[in-house]
Amino acid sequence: MRRPGPVDPAYSDDFDHPLGATWRWVRTPTATVAGGTLTLPVQTQTLTDQRPKPDDDASVLLRDPPPGAWTAETKVTVPFGDSLPYGWPMAGLIAYAGDDDWVLLGSATRVDPRYATFGKELTYDSVATYGHAAVGPSADTLWLRLQHRVDPANGEHEYRAATSVDGERWVWHGVRTLPPGSQPAVGLVAMDRDNDPTGATNNLTATFDYLRFLR
């Protein structure tokens, strides 16, 4: 783990203004920017071709990261509270090289209490699935970091995760990779697998205070 450097303002956004040209959408725009925050509805679409509902139709908000090594950081609030969702809502940072090549670090909950999820799409027995680790600590407001480097031996993009509940003390976790030769963008996503028939999470939103790159 490298010690993150200062914020690079050329690649960072505190959402004090409407989204600029450095941002782009994969699929339908869904964000609202107001009062120094960006809000995404937790969509009932995903990026995982899981049966019985194969789909890659979640909207993703992206921008290009700086070259070389960097650490991306965001602060996200999802008001899960004590809800017990039917689906699998999650929201946070994503490194995205395509609908089948991405790494997600986000706030999540699934029947059990909320947690931080760190995962990617994997293929198991010829079926795509979301392979992840449930990491922590967690709270309705989480600070998230993805630290990036390119492995000099094989060219893979490596992303190491960190989480914090106060923005000061960080817990570092494992590493996920994306293929060599790809050019992953970095951004924000909020998604879920299903509508919740109980109504507990159908109107959830994820609010982001910023996306910053530390170098």
VOBA-1610 file (N, C-alpha, C; in pm, whole numbers, padded with zeros to 5 digits, always signed):
BEGIN
Met+00084-00119+00000Met+00000+00000+00000Met+00088+00124+00000Arg+00064+00213-00098Arg+00137+00340-00105Arg+00061+00446-00026Arg+00134+00538+00032Arg+00069+00650+00102Arg+00012+00745-00003Pro-00121+00770-00002Pro-00177+00860-00103Pro-00119+01000-00094Gly-00099+01063-00209Gly-00045+01198-00214Gly-00156+01302-00209Pro-00124+01426-00244Pro-00223+01533-00243Pro-00326+01518-00355Val-00437+01591-00341Val-00543+01588-00442Val-00494+01654-00570Asp-00524+01590-00684Asp-00496+01649-00814Asp-00624+01717-00862Pro-00631+01851-00857Pro-00757+01920-00891Pro-00797+01904-01037Ala-00701+01875-01125Ala-00733+01861-01267Ala-00820+01739-01294Tyr-00817+01642-01205Tyr-00893+01519-01226Tyr-01002+01499-01120Ser-01025+01597-01036Ser-01117+01580-00924Ser-01239+01669-00939Asp-01347+01632-00871Asp-01472+01707-00880Asp-01541+01704-00744Asp-01570+01823-00688Asp-01642+01834-00561Asp-01791+01862-00583Phe-01838+01854-00704Phe-01979+01866-00741Phe-02039+02000-00696Asp-01959+02106-00710Asp-02007+02241-00683Asp-02075+02302-00804His-02064+02236-00920His-02121+02286-01045His-02178+02169-01123Pro-02258+02195-01226Pro-02306+02086-01311Pro-02190+02005-01368Leu-02216+01880-01399Leu-02112+01793-01452Leu-02055+01850-01581Gly-01922+01849-01591Gly-01855+01903-01708Gly-01825+01797-01812Ala-01749+01840-01913Ala-01721+01754-02027Ala-01628+01638-01994Thr-01562+01642-01878Thr-01474+01532-01840Thr-01552+01407-01801Trp-01682+01424-01774Trp-01767+01311-01737Trp-01840+01255-01858Arg-01871+01127-01854Arg-01952+01065-01959Arg-02036+00953-01898Trp-02144+00923-01966Trp-02237+00820-01920Trp-02227+00695-02004Val-02238+00580-01940Val-02272+00456-02008Val-02421+00436-01984Arg-02498+00444-02087Arg-02644+00437-02083Arg-02707+00563-02023Thr-02829+00556-01977Thr-02912+00672-01948Thr-02861+00754-01830Pro-02841+00886-01848Pro-02803+00970-01734Pro-02909+00968-01624Thr-02863+00961-01500Thr-02956+00953-01387Thr-02920+01047-01273Ala-02811+01122-01281Ala-02759+01197-01167Ala-02826+01332-01151Thr-02832+01379-01025Thr-02872+01515-00991Thr-02757+01579-00913Val-02712+01696-00959Val-02605+01769-00890Val-02664+01895-00831Ala-02655+01908-00698Ala-02709+02027-00630Ala-02649+02036-00490Gly-02621+02158-00447Gly-02575+02180-00310Gly-02443+02114-00277Gly-02356+02095-00376Gly-02225+02035-00351Gly-02227+01885-00338Thr-02333+01820-00387Thr-02337+01673-00387Thr-02395+01624-00520Leu-02364+01500-00551Leu-02421+01431-00666Leu-02505+01315-00615Thr-02628+01305-00660Thr-02718+01201-00613Thr-02754+01108-00728Leu-02741+00978-00704Leu-02781+00875-00799Leu-02893+00791-00738Pro-03002+00766-00811Pro-03098+00668-00763Pro-03036+00529-00768Val-03072+00444-00672Val-03026+00306-00677Val-03114+00233-00778Gln-03058+00213-00899Gln-03134+00155-01009Gln-03167+00008-00983Thr-03275-00038-01041Thr-03305-00182-01037Thr-03252-00249-01163Gln-03129-00215-01197Gln-03053-00280-01303Gln-02914-00308-01250Thr-02842-00398-01314Thr-02708-00434-01269Thr-02612-00439-01385Leu-02487-00475-01355Leu-02384-00497-01456Leu-02345-00644-01464Thr-02420-00731-01401Thr-02384-00873-01396Thr-02488-00956-01469Asp-02446-01038-01564Asp-02536-01124-01640Asp-02577-01245-01557Gln-02645-01221-01446Gln-02683-01331-01359Gln-02819-01388-01399Arg-02830-01518-01400Arg-02958-01584-01424Arg-03041-01578-01296Pro-03174-01572-01309Pro-03254-01583-01431Pro-03278-01450-01500Lys-03206-01346-01463Lys-03228-01213-01520Lys-03098-01161-01581Pro-03062-01211-01701Pro-02938-01165-01763Pro-02950-01019-01807Asp-02861-00934-01762Asp-02864-00795-01805Asp-02730-00729-01778Asp-02701-00631-01860Asp-02589-00539-01840Asp-02645-00401-01869Asp-02737-00354-01788Asp-02810-00233-01825Asp-02809-00123-01721Ala-02726-00133-01618Ala-02715-00024-01522Ala-02642+00095-01584Ser-02685+00215-01548Ser-02615+00336-01591Ser-02491+00357-01503Val-02382+00403-01567Val-02257+00425-01497Val-02204+00563-01537Leu-02159+00641-01439Leu-02102+00773-01463Leu-01951+00763-01451Leu-01880+00802-01559Leu-01737+00776-01568Leu-01657+00901-01606Arg-01528+00896-01572Arg-01431+00992-01623Arg-01296+00920-01635Asp-01206+00975-01714Asp-01074+00915-01729Asp-00988+00950-01607Pro-00914+00851-01553Pro-00825+00879-01441Pro-00693+00940-01489Pro-00610+00987-01398Pro-00476+01033-01436Pro-00393+00915-01486Pro-00285+00944-01558Pro-00195+00835-01596Pro-00117+00784-01475Gly-00072+00659-01484Gly+00016+00606-01381Gly-00057+00563-01255Ala+00014+00579-01142Ala-00039+00536-01012Ala-00120+00650-00950Trp-00230+00616-00885Trp-00316+00714-00821Trp-00407+00644-00720Thr-00474+00725-00637Thr-00577+00676-00547Thr-00703+00756-00568Ala-00814+00690-00603Ala-00944+00755-00617Ala-01018+00747-00484Glu-01083+00857-00446Glu-01155+00860-00319Glu-01291+00925-00337Thr-01392+00870-00270Thr-01523+00933-00264Thr-01582+00916-00125Lys-01682+00998-00096Lys-01763+00985+00026Lys-01906+00963-00020Val-01966+00851+00021Val-02100+00815-00025Val-02191+00789+00094Thr-02314+00836+00083Thr-02415+00811+00184Thr-02533+00739+00121Val-02567+00623+00176Val-02687+00549+00136Val-02766+00520+00264Pro-02887+00574+00276Pro-02960+00562+00403Pro-03025+00424+00420Phe-02941+00322+00433Phe-02995+00188+00456Phe-03064+00178+00592Gly-03007+00242+00693Gly-03064+00232+00827Gly-03074+00087+00871Asp-03191+00048+00916Asp-03213-00091+00959Asp-03294-00169+00857Ser-03301-00121+00732Ser-03381-00188+00630Ser-03323-00325+00597Leu-03410-00416+00558Leu-03370-00550+00515Leu-03416-00567+00371Pro-03330-00536+00275Pro-03373-00532+00135Pro-03396-00670+00076Tyr-03485-00672-00022Tyr-03513-00795-00095Tyr-03402-00824-00196Gly-03351-00720-00257Gly-03250-00737-00361Gly-03109-00732-00306Trp-03023-00651-00373Trp-02883-00641-00332Trp-02833-00503-00369Pro-02886-00398-00307Pro-02845-00263-00344Pro-02700-00235-00305Met-02631-00162-00394Met-02491-00125-00369Met-02461+00004-00444Ala-02370+00084-00389Ala-02336+00212-00451Ala-02196+00251-00412Gly-02117+00299-00509Gly-01983+00341-00475Gly-01895+00365-00596Leu-01766+00337-00578Leu-01663+00357-00681Leu-01657+00238-00776Ile-01635+00268-00905Ile-01618+00161-01002Ile-01501+00194-01095Ala-01417+00093-01121Ala-01318+00099-01229Ala-01376+00015-01342Tyr-01393+00075-01459Tyr-01478+00016-01564Tyr-01403+00010-01696Ala-01381-00114-01743Ala-01323-00134-01876Ala-01426-00191-01973Gly-01549-00212-01929Gly-01657-00268-02010Gly-01757-00337-01921Asp-01870-00375-01979Asp-01977-00434-01901Asp-01940-00568-01838Asp-01835-00632-01887Asp-01791-00759-01829Asp-01656-00748-01759Asp-01599-00628-01756Asp-01468-00606-01694Asp-01474-00481-01607Trp-01501-00500-01479Trp-01511-00388-01388Trp-01480-00436-01246Val-01444-00339-01163Val-01418-00362-01020Val-01501-00261-00944Leu-01574-00307-00843Leu-01663-00223-00765Leu-01626-00225-00618Leu-01617-00107-00558Leu-01604-00092-00413Leu-01720-00005-00369Gly-01812-00061-00288Gly-01929+00017-00255Gly-01992-00019-00123Ser-02086+00067-00082Ser-02171+00041+00032Ser-02283-00051-00013Ala-02315-00153+00066Ala-02414-00252+00023Ala-02486-00311+00144Thr-02595-00379+00114Thr-02664-00460+00215Thr-02744-00566+00142Arg-02758-00680+00205Arg-02837-00788+00146Arg-02889-00877+00259Val-03010-00847+00305Val-03077-00918+00413Val-03004-00895+00546Asp-02873-00922+00547Asp-02795-00897+00667Asp-02766-00747+00679Pro-02706-00704+00791Pro-02673-00561+00804Pro-02582-00514+00691Arg-02577-00383+00674Arg-02496-00323+00567Arg-02348-00361+00583Tyr-02275-00351+00474Tyr-02133-00379+00472Tyr-02073-00310+00350Ala-01943-00315+00335Ala-01878-00268+00213Ala-01849-00389+00126Thr-01881-00377-00003Thr-01858-00485-00097Thr-01743-00450-00189Phe-01657-00546-00217Phe-01543-00528-00306Phe-01541-00646-00402Gly-01582-00623-00527Gly-01599-00737-00616Gly-01590-00702-00762Lys-01618-00802-00846Lys-01615-00789-00990Lys-01698-00902-01050Glu-01728-00890-01179Glu-01798-00998-01247Glu-01700-01112-01276Leu-01741-01233-01240Leu-01662-01354-01262Leu-01748-01459-01333Thr-01683-01555-01394Thr-01754-01666-01456Thr-01728-01792-01377Tyr-01837-01856-01332Tyr-01828-01980-01256Tyr-01917-02083-01321Asp-01858-02196-01364Asp-01933-02302-01431Asp-02010-02246-01550Ser-01941-02162-01629Ser-01993-02101-01752Ser-02105-02000-01727Val-02125-01959-01603Val-02230-01862-01571Val-02164-01740-01506Ala-02202-01620-01553Ala-02150-01497-01495Ala-02212-01474-01358Thr-02130-01429-01264Thr-02179-01401-01130Thr-02100-01285-01072Tyr-02149-01229-00964Tyr-02078-01122-00895Tyr-01997-01185-00782Gly-01865-01188-00800Gly-01777-01243-00698Gly-01721-01131-00613His-01742-01139-00481His-01703-01025-00398His-01662-01071-00258Ala-01600-00979-00188Ala-01572-00995-00046Ala-01652-00889+00029Ala-01714-00929+00140Ala-01782-00834+00228Ala-01679-00783+00328Val-01647-00653+00319Val-01541-00597+00401Val-01600-00487+00489Gly-01521-00430+00575Gly-01573-00329+00666Gly-01461-00243+00722Pro-01493-00159+00817Pro-01625-00138+00878Pro-01721-00066+00783Ser-01847-00051+00827Ser-01947+00010+00741Ser-02041+00098+00822Ala-02108+00190+00751Ala-02207+00280+00809Ala-02288+00338+00694Asp-02394+00413+00726Asp-02471+00474+00618Asp-02386+00569+00536Thr-02287+00634+00598Thr-02191+00716+00525Thr-02055+00649+00530Leu-01998+00626+00411Leu-01868+00559+00399Leu-01775+00643+00313Trp-01646+00642+00348Trp-01540+00692+00262Trp-01475+00570+00196Leu-01454+00580+00065Leu-01403+00468-00013Leu-01280+00511-00092Arg-01183+00421-00102Arg-01065+00446-00185Arg-01034+00324-00271Leu-00997+00352-00396Leu-00937+00252-00485Leu-00799+00302-00523Gln-00697+00225-00489Gln-00560+00262-00522Gln-00513+00180-00642His-00466+00250-00747His-00436+00186-00875His-00287+00185-00904Arg-00243+00074-00963Arg-00111+00067-01024Arg-00118-00037-01134Val-00024-00030-01227Val-00010-00132-01332Val+00104-00225-01294Asp+00077-00354-01292Asp+00179-00453-01258Asp+00284-00455-01367Pro+00411-00424-01337Pro+00514-00419-01442Pro+00543-00555-01503Ala+00508-00662-01433Ala+00538-00796-01484Ala+00439-00843-01588Asn+00310-00813-01569Asn+00210-00867-01662Asn+00117-00761-01721Gly+00130-00636-01681Gly+00048-00528-01738Gly-00093-00519-01683Glu-00129-00602-01585Glu-00263-00594-01528Glu-00282-00465-01448His-00404-00414-01452His-00442-00303-01366His-00480-00359-01229Glu-00413-00313-01125Glu-00441-00360-00990Glu-00510-00248-00911Tyr-00618-00287-00840Tyr-00694-00192-00759Tyr-00703-00245-00617Arg-00645-00172-00524Arg-00653-00209-00384Arg-00758-00122-00315Ala-00840-00182-00229Ala-00953-00114-00167Ala-00922-00070-00026Ala-00982+00042+00013Ala-00978+00088+00152Ala-01113+00150+00187Thr-01153+00133+00314Thr-01279+00190+00362Thr-01255+00264+00493Ser-01342+00362+00519Ser-01333+00440+00642Ser-01473+00485+00681Val-01498+00499+00811Val-01626+00552+00857Val-01612+00696+00908Asp-01491+00753+00899Asp-01471+00891+00943Asp-01384+00974+00849Gly-01332+00913+00742Gly-01246+00984+00649Gly-01104+01005+00698Glu-01072+00952+00816Glu-00939+00969+00874Glu-00867+00837+00891Arg-00935+00742+00951Arg-00875+00610+00976Arg-00923+00513+00869Trp-00828+00453+00799Trp-00860+00368+00685Trp-00824+00223+00712Val-00909+00134+00665Val-00881-00010+00668Val-00856-00054+00524Trp-00737-00107+00498Trp-00701-00152+00363Trp-00733-00300+00347His-00783-00333+00227His-00828-00468+00200His-00746-00529+00087Gly-00805-00619+00011Gly-00732-00690-00093Gly-00725-00616-00225Val-00689-00690-00330Val-00666-00634-00463Val-00753-00707-00565Arg-00815-00632-00654Arg-00884-00686-00772Arg-00811-00636-00895Thr-00824-00709-01005Thr-00748-00673-01126Thr-00840-00660-01247Leu-00794-00582-01345Leu-00855-00574-01477Leu-00748-00605-01580Pro-00789-00648-01701Pro-00694-00706-01796Pro-00588-00608-01845Pro-00470-00660-01879Pro-00367-00577-01942Pro-00416-00530-02078Gly-00372-00413-02118Gly-00411-00359-02247Gly-00541-00283-02246Ser-00621-00295-02140Ser-00745-00220-02130Ser-00717-00079-02080Gln-00815+00009-02096Gln-00803+00148-02051Gln-00921+00179-01960Pro-00922+00128-01838Pro-01038+00147-01751Pro-01061+00293-01713Ala-01186+00333-01719Ala-01228+00461-01664Ala-01265+00440-01517Val-01289+00549-01448Val-01325+00542-01306Val-01448+00629-01285Gly-01538+00584-01197Gly-01656+00664-01174Gly-01743+00612-01063Leu-01873+00639-01075Leu-01970+00614-00969Leu-02087+00534-01025Val-02144+00449-00940Val-02258+00367-00981Val-02344+00339-00858Ala-02474+00322-00880Ala-02567+00281-00775Ala-02668+00187-00839Met-02673+00061-00794Met-02754-00039-00864Met-02805-00146-00769Asp-02904-00221-00818Asp-02965-00328-00741Asp-03011-00435-00838Arg-03026-00557-00789Arg-03068-00667-00876Arg-03217-00669-00901Asp-03298-00629-00803Asp-03443-00651-00812Asp-03518-00537-00747Asn-03645-00521-00788Asn-03737-00441-00709Asn-03767-00511-00577Asp-03783-00433-00474Asp-03814-00488-00342Asp-03965-00487-00322Pro-04031-00604-00319Pro-04177-00605-00304Pro-04224-00547-00172Thr-04135-00538-00072Thr-04173-00478+00056Thr-04170-00326+00049Gly-04105-00272-00055Gly-04092-00128-00068Gly-03981-00067+00014Ala-03903-00148+00085Ala-03803-00095+00177Ala-03690-00023+00107Thr-03654-00066-00012Thr-03538-00006-00078Thr-03568+00044-00219Asn-03693+00046-00261Asn-03723+00085-00399Asn-03689+00230-00429Asn-03688+00317-00327Asn-03664+00459-00349Asn-03531+00504-00288Leu-03438+00412-00272Leu-03308+00447-00217Leu-03230+00536-00314Thr-03152+00627-00257Thr-03059+00707-00335Thr-02921+00698-00273Ala-02820+00722-00354Ala-02682+00730-00308Ala-02633+00872-00334Thr-02581+00937-00230Thr-02534+01075-00241Thr-02382+01078-00226Phe-02315+01137-00325Phe-02168+01144-00329Phe-02124+01289-00306Asp-02028+01309-00216Asp-01978+01443-00188Asp-01869+01488-00284Tyr-01798+01393-00343Tyr-01690+01427-00435Tyr-01634+01299-00498Leu-01557+01316-00603Leu-01466+01213-00652Leu-01331+01282-00671Arg-01232+01239-00593Arg-01100+01300-00597Arg-00994+01196-00630Phe-00892+01244-00699Phe-00776+01160-00729Phe-00656+01215-00654Leu-00593+01128-00576Leu-00475+01162-00497Leu-00353+01104-00567Arg-00246+01185-00580Arg-00129+01139-00656Arg-00001+01169-00580
//
